[in-house]
């Protein structure tokens, strides 16, 4: 099933398991999403700020539910 989305929709994945994040990113990229991977909450906040400053905000956030990522997201 293919989901409709805006061209070049940006997705931010926050996941510290490289294998899981890479597989998810690959599938989303093949579906036409522009994917940014971050392994920590700090990296994610930098990516979110950068996207906002460039007028290219993330449209979808996928965040690991794990307190080790830190607060702030």
N, C-alpha and C positions, 0 to 999 in steps of 0.2 A: 504494500500500500504506500503510495507516495503522498506526502502531505504538501499542501500549498503553502508557500512562504514568499516573502519579498525577496527579490534578487539580491544576492550578496548579504543576506541576513547574517549578522554576527552573533556567534555563540561563544560564551566563556565557560570553560570547563575547569573547575577547581577540584583537583583529585591528586593525591600524592602517590597513588599506585600507577606507575608509568605504563604498565601493560594494559590496565583497564582504561586509562585515559586515552592511550594511543588508539585502542580499538574503537572506542566511542568517537574519537575525533575523525578517524578514517571513515566510519559510516556516515557521519554528518557531512564531511567534506564531499563524499561521493554523492550525497543528496543535494549538494549545491550550497551548503553553508560555509561561511568563512569562520574558521575555528581558531580560538586562542586557548592554549593550555597553560594552566598555572598549578604549581605544586603546593602553594601556600596561600593563606588569606592575605598576607602582605603583598605577594605578587599579584593577586587578583585585584586588590585595591589600586595598585599602580596601573594595571591594564584598564580598569574601569575609568580611572581619571584620564589616562592617555586617550582613550576612545572618546570621552566627552569633550576633551580639549580639541580634538580633531574633527568634531561634529560627526563622529562615526560611533555612536553608542552601541553597546551590546544590546541585542534584542532578547536574548535568551541566556539565562544563567543556569548552569548545572553545578551544584555544590555538594560535595561530600558531606554527609551528616556525621561529623567527627570533631570533637572538641580540640583535637590536636592542631587543627588549622588556625586556631586563634579566633578571637572575637573581632567584630568590626564589619562583617559582611552581612 
